[in-house]
Amino acid sequence: MYNNAGPQPVLGQPPASSQPNPFGSAFNVAGSGLIRGGLGAYGGKILGSSSEYVQSNISRYFSDPQYYFQVNDHYVKNKLKVVLFPFLHRGHWTRITEPVGGRLSYKPPIYDINAPDLYIPLMAFGTYVVLAGLSLGLHGKFSPEALNLLFIKGLLGWFMQATLLKVTLLSLGSGEAPLLDIIAYAGYTFTGICLAVLGRIILGYSYYFFMPWTCLCMGVFLVKTMKRVLFAEVRSYDSSRHHYLLLFIALVQFPLFTWLGNITINWLL
């Protein structure tokens, strides 16, 4: 039969006993505490620096979207004057700065006429789509598909303008301008195009006056803006190349405006 009582202790052999070492346990607790504390501090430092790096780069390239919608009626009226009639702007073209959190920051559009905003570009783009649909309807060519193609055409034109400005900055060694600034400056294109398309709807021949005028004004506006505002971040550049690029930006406005202002079913034309 099997014995389920388990192994029997050997007679005459004292049971093994271990004395606790208070110093060893204290060292173990202290060591593990130091390790946990060190790892926690190191991890917190890494996470903190990573978070600061991400936040700094987001603010550096994208800024705060709410900043671009701090506008009022007075700003919108004066900004449209600057965009459509830049020759009449007698003030400076540089942006106003203010100390915020120990560093300089640009004032929002409501306090600075030279600050970029997204309210006017978005409203102008929406107006462009509406006027394009109205123009197609007056010629008996309106359809949802045609309007959708014109919407895509407008977005493509906006993207091309923004790409032109961004590539110009990169070629001069300055790609630090916030992306939303570039998008805002490129979006002012539709203010002049809306004026030209509206002129075509009301009086057909006026289109051939408004289109060259708005092209010229947009070219002057972008040259002034890029030279005084965006190029302020460029530390060193070739002066001759600088002027050639500014001239190129102004000249590109004519084919771009002509393409966007041509409201047809074939959006590639």
C-alpha positions as CSV (number, residue, x, y, z in Angstrom):
1,M,0.0,0.0,0.0
2,Y,1.1,3.5,-0.7
3,N,1.9,5.8,2.2
4,N,0.2,9.2,1.6
5,A,1.7,10.7,4.8
6,G,4.6,12.1,2.9
7,P,8.3,11.9,3.7
8,Q,9.1,11.5,7.4
9,P,11.7,13.7,9.0
10,V,15.0,12.0,9.9
11,L,15.4,11.5,13.7
12,G,18.3,13.4,15.2
13,Q,18.6,16.1,12.5
14,P,17.5,19.5,13.6
15,P,15.1,21.4,11.3
16,A,16.8,23.9,9.0
17,S,16.0,27.5,10.0
18,S,17.2,30.8,8.3
19,Q,17.6,34.0,10.2
20,P,16.2,37.1,8.4
21,N,18.8,39.7,7.3
22,P,17.3,43.1,8.1
23,F,20.1,44.9,6.2
24,G,19.6,42.8,3.0
25,S,15.9,43.5,2.9
26,A,16.5,47.2,3.5
27,F,19.1,47.3,0.7
28,N,16.7,45.5,-1.6
29,V,13.9,47.9,-0.9
30,A,16.1,50.9,-1.2
31,G,17.7,49.6,-4.4
32,S,14.4,48.8,-6.1
33,G,13.0,52.2,-5.0
34,L,16.0,54.0,-6.5
35,I,15.6,52.0,-9.8
36,R,11.9,52.7,-10.0
37,G,12.5,56.4,-9.2
38,G,15.3,56.7,-11.7
39,L,13.4,55.0,-14.5
40,G,10.3,57.1,-13.7
41,A,12.3,60.3,-13.8
42,Y,14.1,59.3,-17.0
43,G,10.8,58.2,-18.7
44,G,9.1,61.4,-17.6
45,K,12.0,63.4,-19.0
46,I,11.8,61.6,-22.3
47,L,8.0,61.9,-22.6
48,G,8.2,65.6,-21.5
49,S,10.8,66.5,-24.1
50,S,9.0,64.5,-26.8
51,S,5.8,66.3,-26.0
52,E,7.5,69.7,-26.0
53,Y,9.2,68.8,-29.3
54,V,5.9,67.8,-30.9
55,Q,4.0,70.8,-29.6
56,S,6.8,73.2,-30.7
57,N,6.8,71.7,-34.2
58,I,3.0,71.8,-34.5
59,S,3.0,75.5,-33.5
60,R,5.9,76.1,-35.7
61,Y,4.4,74.7,-38.9
62,F,0.7,74.7,-38.3
63,S,0.0,77.4,-35.7
64,D,-3.3,77.7,-34.0
65,P,-6.3,77.5,-36.4
66,Q,-8.4,79.8,-34.2
67,Y,-5.8,82.5,-34.7
68,Y,-6.8,82.8,-38.4
69,F,-10.5,83.5,-37.7
70,Q,-10.1,86.3,-35.2
71,V,-11.5,88.9,-37.6
72,N,-14.1,91.6,-37.6
73,D,-15.9,93.8,-40.2
74,H,-13.2,96.5,-40.0
75,Y,-10.4,94.1,-40.7
76,V,-12.2,92.4,-43.6
77,K,-13.0,95.7,-45.3
78,N,-9.4,96.9,-44.9
79,K,-7.9,93.6,-45.9
80,L,-9.9,93.5,-49.1
81,K,-8.6,97.0,-49.9
82,V,-5.0,95.8,-49.4
83,V,-5.5,92.7,-51.6
84,L,-7.5,94.3,-54.4
85,F,-5.7,97.7,-54.3
86,P,-2.2,97.2,-52.9
87,F,-0.9,100.4,-54.6
88,L,-3.1,102.4,-52.2
89,H,-1.7,100.8,-49.1
90,R,0.5,103.5,-47.5
91,G,1.3,101.7,-44.3
92,H,4.0,99.1,-43.6
93,W,3.8,95.5,-44.6
94,T,5.5,93.9,-41.6
95,R,3.5,92.1,-39.0
96,I,3.1,93.4,-35.4
97,T,4.6,91.3,-32.6
98,E,3.8,91.1,-28.9
99,P,5.5,89.3,-26.0
100,V,3.6,86.2,-25.0
101,G,5.0,83.7,-22.5
102,G,8.5,85.1,-22.6
103,R,8.7,85.1,-26.4
104,L,7.5,87.2,-29.3
105,S,4.3,86.3,-31.0
106,Y,2.4,87.8,-33.9
107,K,-0.8,89.7,-33.1
108,P,-4.0,88.2,-34.5
109,P,-5.6,89.6,-37.7
110,I,-8.2,91.7,-35.7
111,Y,-5.3,93.8,-34.4
112,D,-3.0,93.6,-37.5
113,I,-4.0,94.3,-41.1
114,N,-0.9,92.5,-42.3
115,A,-1.7,89.2,-40.5
116,P,-3.0,86.3,-42.6
117,D,-6.5,85.0,-42.0
118,L,-8.5,82.1,-43.4
119,Y,-11.9,83.7,-43.2
120,I,-11.5,85.8,-46.3
121,P,-9.9,83.0,-48.4
122,L,-12.6,80.5,-47.4
123,M,-15.4,83.0,-48.1
124,A,-13.8,84.0,-51.4
125,F,-13.4,80.3,-52.4
126,G,-17.1,79.6,-51.6
127,T,-18.1,82.7,-53.6
128,Y,-16.0,81.6,-56.5
129,V,-17.9,78.3,-56.6
130,V,-21.3,80.0,-56.4
131,L,-20.4,82.5,-59.2
132,A,-19.0,79.6,-61.3
133,G,-22.3,77.8,-61.0
134,L,-24.2,80.9,-61.8
135,S,-22.1,81.5,-64.9
136,L,-22.8,78.0,-66.1
137,G,-26.5,78.4,-65.5
138,L,-26.7,81.6,-67.5
139,H,-25.1,79.8,-70.4
140,G,-27.4,76.7,-70.0
141,K,-24.5,74.4,-69.0
142,F,-25.1,74.0,-65.3
143,S,-25.0,70.5,-63.8
144,P,-24.0,69.1,-60.5
145,E,-21.1,67.3,-62.1
146,A,-19.8,70.4,-63.8
147,L,-20.0,72.3,-60.5
148,N,-18.2,69.6,-58.7
149,L,-15.4,69.7,-61.3
150,L,-15.1,73.5,-60.9
151,F,-14.9,72.9,-57.1
152,I,-12.0,70.5,-57.7
153,K,-10.4,73.0,-60.1
154,G,-10.5,75.7,-57.5
155,L,-8.9,73.5,-54.8
156,L,-6.2,72.5,-57.3
157,G,-5.5,76.2,-58.1
158,W,-5.3,76.9,-54.4
159,F,-2.9,74.0,-53.9
160,M,-0.7,75.2,-56.8
161,Q,-0.5,78.7,-55.4
162,A,0.4,77.5,-52.0
163,T,3.0,75.1,-53.5
164,L,4.6,77.9,-55.4
165,L,5.0,80.0,-52.3
166,K,6.3,77.1,-50.2
167,V,8.8,76.1,-52.9
168,T,10.0,79.7,-53.1
169,L,10.6,79.8,-49.4
170,L,12.4,76.4,-49.4
171,S,14.6,77.5,-52.3
172,L,15.7,80.5,-50.2
173,G,16.5,78.3,-47.2
174,S,13.4,79.2,-45.2
175,G,10.8,76.6,-44.7
176,E,9.8,77.6,-41.2
177,A,6.8,79.7,-42.1
178,P,3.6,78.1,-40.7
179,L,1.7,76.1,-43.3
180,L,-1.5,77.9,-42.5
181,D,0.1,81.2,-43.3
182,I,1.1,79.9,-46.7
183,I,-2.5,78.5,-47.3
184,A,-4.0,81.8,-46.2
185,Y,-1.8,84.0,-48.5
186,A,-2.5,81.6,-51.4
187,G,-6.2,81.7,-50.7
188,Y,-6.4,85.5,-51.3
189,T,-6.2,84.6,-55.0
190,F,-9.9,84.0,-55.1
191,T,-10.8,87.6,-54.1
192,G,-9.6,88.9,-57.4
193,I,-10.9,86.0,-59.4
194,C,-14.4,86.5,-57.9
195,L,-14.3,90.1,-59.0
196,A,-13.3,89.2,-62.5
197,V,-16.0,86.4,-62.8
198,L,-18.6,88.8,-61.4
199,G,-17.6,91.3,-64.0
200,R,-18.1,88.7,-66.8
201,I,-21.6,87.9,-65.5
202,I,-22.8,91.5,-65.2
203,L,-21.0,92.9,-68.3
204,G,-19.1,90.5,-70.4
205,Y,-16.4,92.9,-71.7
206,S,-15.5,94.1,-68.3
207,Y,-13.9,90.7,-67.7
208,Y,-11.0,91.7,-69.9
209,F,-10.3,94.7,-67.7
210,F,-10.8,93.1,-64.3
211,M,-8.8,90.0,-65.0
212,P,-5.4,91.8,-65.9
213,W,-6.0,94.2,-63.1
214,T,-6.6,91.6,-60.4
215,C,-3.6,89.5,-61.7
216,L,-1.4,92.6,-61.3
217,C,-2.8,93.5,-57.9
218,M,-2.4,89.9,-56.6
219,G,1.2,89.8,-57.9
220,V,2.0,93.0,-56.2
221,F,0.4,91.9,-53.0
222,L,2.3,88.6,-52.9
223,V,5.6,90.2,-53.7
224,K,5.2,92.8,-50.9
225,T,4.0,90.1,-48.5
226,M,6.7,87.6,-49.4
227,K,9.4,90.2,-49.3
228,R,8.5,92.0,-46.1
229,V,6.8,89.3,-44.0
230,L,7.9,85.8,-45.0
231,F,11.4,86.5,-46.1
232,A,12.1,88.2,-42.7
233,E,12.9,84.6,-41.5
234,V,15.6,84.1,-44.2
235,R,19.0,84.5,-42.6
236,S,21.0,84.6,-45.9
237,Y,20.1,84.6,-49.5
238,D,21.3,85.6,-52.9
239,S,19.9,89.0,-53.7
240,S,19.7,88.4,-57.4
241,R,17.9,85.1,-57.0
242,H,15.6,86.7,-54.5
243,H,14.4,89.3,-57.0
244,Y,14.1,86.7,-59.8
245,L,11.9,84.5,-57.6
246,L,9.7,87.5,-56.6
247,L,9.3,88.4,-60.3
248,F,8.4,84.7,-61.1
249,I,5.7,84.7,-58.4
250,A,4.2,87.9,-59.9
251,L,4.3,86.5,-63.5
252,V,2.7,83.2,-62.6
253,Q,-0.4,84.9,-61.4
254,F,-1.5,85.7,-65.0
255,P,-1.8,82.1,-66.3
256,L,-3.2,80.9,-63.0
257,F,-5.9,83.6,-62.9
258,T,-6.7,83.0,-66.6
259,W,-7.1,79.3,-65.9
260,L,-9.3,79.7,-62.8
261,G,-11.3,82.4,-64.4
262,N,-12.2,80.3,-67.4
263,I,-15.5,78.9,-66.3
264,T,-16.2,76.0,-68.7
265,I,-17.5,72.4,-68.5
266,N,-14.0,71.2,-69.3
267,W,-12.2,72.1,-66.0
268,L,-8.8,71.4,-67.5
269,L,-9.2,74.5,-69.8
